[in-house]
Amino acid sequence: MVRYMLIMRGTEATTKAAMASDLLDVLGRFKDDVIKAGVLIAAEALSDPAGGVVVHFTGDAPIVTSGPYAEARALFSGFYLLDVSSKEEAVEWAKRIPALPDLKCEVRQVLSLDEVF
């Protein structure tokens, strides 16, 4: 089995639309589906990016600034971590995620430290 992360990327408008719709209930049903299939390792949502900080490694010492990058158009809003047999299976699960217009799902393989070093 191979681990893949389905990274949810939305905009401020997407987030507002999700809160004003029944999308959270629909996402709950999707989560139930991946649990029943036995492929879900983890699924989490992130808080409002305005409450976060960014640590920049551009000089001798890291610089901390409030909030996300101003130019961010698609913010990382949550993820699903799946244990599946292939990239193709991960993509098929990603295609089943209930989504709003402009919501994107990035599918990335999660490597173990042994695979990296």
Secondary structure, 3 states (H helix, E strand, C coil): CEEEEEEEEECHHHHHHHHCCCHHHHHHHHHHHHHHCCCEEEEEECCCHHHCEEEECCCCCCEEEECCCCCCCCEEEEEEEEEECCHHHHHHHHHCCCCCCCCEEEEEECCCHHHHC
